[in-house]
Amino acid sequence: MNNIKFIYAAGAMGFYGEGHWFHKLFNFPKYPFITKTLTLSKKNGFPFAVIPFGRSVWNKVSLDNPGIVDWKHKYDNLKQKPIFSYNTISIYPIDQMELDFMINQIRYWFLGSVNIEINLSCPNTNRNNWDKIPLIINKYDGVDIWVKLNYKQNPLDLNLSNIQGIRLNSIPTKFGGVSGKWAQDKNWEFIQKYNKYINISGCSWSTEKELHDLIDMGCKEISIGSVIITNPMLVEKLPYL
């Protein structure tokens, strides 16, 4: 697996890479992480909440969100900062103007190359936008763009030449998003359907066999998402597999 890139998925390690409280019990590999998805303004909602069900995880809808300005302020005051050039900021803009503003603001904050994940289907931010791609993804100088979709969305509706690849979201439900084993069939079908057109991050896995199945599908990047809750010991030994 030397040629496979691992990355902690949006939400897996929180807004600042802090992880869940029990993650302190493990010695996880120092892979890059994606921030939990940020909106432009602060958004009050449920506290961060995930509930595991076997090999699946359910997230509440409408979670708390500091907004990118407060997030940046806290980031600047962290005692231990991640090496940010190897990490990704995940954002959820509500329209084209907000998308352009957020990206330009992040470019201003982090001079040089920046990785941004544009979340176009966030059940934990907006329950009404799960099957639409309402934004035009332009080419932004100095920014590597990834797009996060759910299995219902068609990546061919995007200008694929402007993005690095696709990351898949949890499966939307009435009360939030479900990831892990419950999302596997739909997300893996999506990967097999579209990975000949665009780089798609492997997801919805929780065993070593499933990890190798994703690699056999042609995934060059593997997202570590719900598996860090359902099978953290497997994540701990990833560098040695």
C-alpha positions as CSV (number, residue, x, y, z in Angstrom):
1,M,0.0,0.0,0.0
2,N,3.0,2.3,-0.4
3,N,1.3,4.2,-3.3
4,I,-1.9,4.8,-1.4
5,K,-2.6,8.1,0.3
6,F,-4.6,8.0,3.5
7,I,-6.4,11.0,4.9
8,Y,-8.7,11.5,7.9
9,A,-12.1,12.4,6.4
10,A,-14.0,15.6,7.3
11,G,-15.4,15.2,10.8
12,A,-13.3,12.3,11.7
13,M,-10.8,14.4,13.7
14,G,-13.0,17.5,14.4
15,F,-12.3,21.1,13.3
16,Y,-8.7,21.3,14.5
17,G,-7.5,17.7,14.4
18,E,-8.5,17.1,18.0
19,G,-10.4,13.9,17.4
20,H,-12.8,12.3,19.9
21,W,-11.9,11.9,23.6
22,F,-11.1,8.2,23.3
23,H,-8.7,8.7,20.4
24,K,-6.1,9.8,23.0
25,L,-5.9,6.1,23.9
26,F,-4.5,5.2,20.5
27,N,-1.3,6.1,18.6
28,F,-2.8,6.9,15.2
29,P,-0.6,7.5,12.2
30,K,0.1,11.1,11.4
31,Y,-1.9,11.3,8.2
32,P,-3.3,14.6,7.0
33,F,-6.9,15.5,8.1
34,I,-9.8,17.4,6.6
35,T,-11.5,19.9,8.9
36,K,-15.1,19.2,9.8
37,T,-17.2,21.2,7.3
38,L,-17.3,24.9,8.0
39,T,-20.0,27.4,7.0
40,L,-19.3,31.1,6.4
41,S,-21.1,32.3,9.6
42,K,-21.4,30.6,12.9
43,K,-24.2,28.1,13.0
44,N,-25.8,27.0,16.3
45,G,-27.2,23.5,16.4
46,F,-26.7,20.2,18.2
47,P,-23.4,19.6,19.8
48,F,-21.0,17.4,17.8
49,A,-22.6,14.0,18.0
50,V,-22.0,10.6,16.5
51,I,-23.6,7.3,17.5
52,P,-22.1,4.0,16.4
53,F,-24.2,1.1,15.4
54,G,-21.9,-1.9,14.8
55,R,-19.8,-1.0,11.8
56,S,-21.9,2.0,10.9
57,V,-22.1,5.5,12.4
58,W,-25.1,8.0,12.5
59,N,-24.5,11.7,12.7
60,K,-27.2,14.2,13.8
61,V,-28.4,16.8,11.4
62,S,-27.7,20.6,12.0
63,L,-24.6,20.4,14.1
64,D,-22.8,23.3,15.8
65,N,-20.4,25.2,13.6
66,P,-18.0,28.0,14.5
67,G,-17.9,29.6,11.1
68,I,-14.7,30.2,9.2
69,V,-13.7,33.5,11.0
70,D,-14.0,32.1,14.5
71,W,-12.4,28.9,13.4
72,K,-9.4,30.8,11.9
73,H,-9.1,32.8,15.2
74,K,-9.0,29.7,17.3
75,Y,-6.6,28.0,14.8
76,D,-4.2,30.9,15.1
77,N,-4.2,30.5,18.9
78,L,-3.6,26.7,18.9
79,K,-0.5,25.7,20.9
80,Q,0.2,22.9,18.4
81,K,-0.7,23.7,14.8
82,P,-0.9,21.0,12.2
83,I,1.3,21.2,9.1
84,F,-1.4,22.9,7.2
85,S,0.0,22.5,3.7
86,Y,-0.8,18.8,4.1
87,N,-4.3,19.3,5.2
88,T,-7.7,20.4,3.8
89,I,-10.3,22.9,4.8
90,S,-13.9,21.7,4.2
91,I,-16.5,24.4,3.4
92,Y,-20.2,24.5,2.8
93,P,-21.2,27.6,0.8
94,I,-24.9,28.3,0.2
95,D,-24.4,30.1,-3.2
96,Q,-21.9,31.0,-5.8
97,M,-21.0,34.4,-4.2
98,E,-20.4,32.7,-0.8
99,L,-18.2,30.1,-2.5
100,D,-16.0,32.6,-4.2
101,F,-15.8,34.7,-1.0
102,M,-14.8,31.8,1.2
103,I,-12.2,30.5,-1.1
104,N,-10.6,34.0,-1.6
105,Q,-10.6,34.5,2.2
106,I,-8.9,31.2,2.8
107,R,-6.3,32.0,0.0
108,Y,-5.6,35.2,1.8
109,W,-5.1,33.5,5.2
110,F,-3.0,30.7,3.9
111,L,-0.6,32.1,1.3
112,G,0.6,29.5,-1.2
113,S,-1.1,26.3,-2.2
114,V,-4.2,25.5,-0.2
115,N,-6.4,22.4,-0.3
116,I,-10.1,23.0,-0.1
117,E,-13.0,20.5,0.0
118,I,-16.3,22.0,-1.3
119,N,-19.0,20.0,0.4
120,L,-22.0,20.1,-1.9
121,S,-24.1,17.6,0.1
122,C,-23.9,18.2,3.8
123,P,-26.8,16.5,5.8
124,N,-25.2,17.9,9.0
125,T,-25.5,21.5,7.7
126,N,-28.5,21.7,5.4
127,R,-31.0,18.9,5.0
128,N,-32.5,20.5,1.8
129,N,-29.5,20.2,-0.6
130,W,-28.7,16.5,-0.9
131,D,-29.4,15.8,-4.5
132,K,-28.3,19.1,-6.2
133,I,-25.1,20.5,-7.6
134,P,-26.0,24.2,-7.5
135,L,-22.5,25.8,-7.8
136,I,-20.0,26.3,-10.6
137,I,-16.6,25.0,-9.6
138,N,-14.1,27.4,-11.1
139,K,-10.4,27.1,-11.3
140,Y,-8.9,29.1,-8.4
141,D,-5.2,29.9,-8.7
142,G,-3.1,28.4,-5.8
143,V,-6.0,26.2,-4.6
144,D,-6.4,22.4,-5.0
145,I,-10.2,21.8,-5.1
146,W,-11.8,18.6,-4.0
147,V,-15.6,18.2,-4.1
148,K,-17.7,16.2,-1.6
149,L,-20.9,14.6,-3.0
150,N,-23.4,12.0,-2.0
151,Y,-24.2,8.9,-4.1
152,K,-27.3,10.6,-5.7
153,Q,-25.2,13.3,-7.3
154,N,-23.6,13.1,-10.7
155,P,-19.9,14.2,-10.8
156,L,-20.1,14.6,-14.6
157,D,-22.3,17.7,-14.0
158,L,-19.1,19.4,-12.8
159,N,-16.1,20.7,-14.7
160,L,-13.9,17.8,-13.7
161,S,-10.8,19.5,-15.1
162,N,-11.0,22.1,-12.3
163,I,-11.0,19.6,-9.4
164,Q,-8.6,17.1,-7.9
165,G,-11.2,14.5,-7.2
166,I,-14.4,13.4,-5.4
167,R,-14.9,12.5,-1.8
168,L,-18.2,10.8,-0.8
169,N,-20.5,11.9,2.0
170,S,-22.5,10.0,4.4
171,I,-25.9,8.6,3.2
172,P,-28.6,11.2,3.9
173,T,-31.5,10.2,6.1
174,K,-34.3,12.2,7.6
175,F,-32.4,13.0,10.8
176,G,-28.8,13.2,9.7
177,G,-26.2,11.1,7.8
178,V,-25.3,7.4,8.0
179,S,-21.7,6.3,7.2
180,G,-19.8,3.1,7.4
181,K,-21.3,-0.3,6.5
182,W,-24.8,1.1,5.9
183,A,-23.4,3.5,3.3
184,Q,-21.1,0.9,1.6
185,D,-23.3,-0.5,-1.1
186,K,-24.4,2.9,-2.5
187,N,-21.0,4.5,-2.1
188,W,-19.1,1.6,-3.6
189,E,-21.5,1.5,-6.6
190,F,-20.7,5.2,-7.1
191,I,-17.0,4.6,-7.1
192,Q,-17.2,1.7,-9.6
193,K,-19.4,3.8,-11.9
194,Y,-17.4,7.0,-12.0
195,N,-13.8,6.2,-11.0
196,K,-12.9,5.9,-14.7
197,Y,-13.7,9.6,-15.1
198,I,-12.3,11.2,-11.9
199,N,-10.2,10.3,-8.9
200,I,-12.6,9.2,-6.1
201,S,-11.5,8.7,-2.5
202,G,-12.3,5.2,-1.1
203,C,-14.7,5.3,1.8
204,S,-17.2,3.2,3.8
205,W,-14.8,0.6,5.0
206,S,-14.1,-0.9,8.4
207,T,-12.1,-4.1,7.8
208,E,-8.7,-4.9,6.2
209,K,-10.5,-6.9,3.5
210,E,-12.7,-3.9,2.6
211,L,-9.7,-1.7,2.5
212,H,-8.0,-3.9,-0.1
213,D,-11.3,-4.2,-2.0
214,L,-11.3,-0.4,-2.4
215,I,-7.7,-0.4,-3.6
216,D,-8.6,-3.2,-6.1
217,M,-11.3,-0.8,-7.4
218,G,-8.6,1.7,-8.3
219,C,-8.8,4.1,-5.4
220,K,-5.5,6.0,-4.9
221,E,-6.7,7.8,-1.8
222,I,-8.5,6.2,1.1
223,S,-10.6,8.3,3.6
224,I,-10.5,7.3,7.2
225,G,-14.0,8.1,8.4
226,S,-16.3,6.1,10.6
227,V,-13.7,3.3,10.8
228,I,-11.8,5.5,13.4
229,I,-14.9,5.0,15.6
230,T,-15.9,1.5,14.8
231,N,-12.5,-0.1,14.5
232,P,-9.8,2.3,15.8
233,M,-7.3,-0.5,16.4
234,L,-7.2,-1.2,12.6
235,V,-6.5,2.5,12.0
236,E,-3.7,2.4,14.5
237,K,-1.9,-0.4,12.6
238,L,-2.4,1.0,9.1
239,P,1.3,1.9,8.5
240,Y,2.3,-1.7,9.2
241,L,-0.2,-3.5,7.0
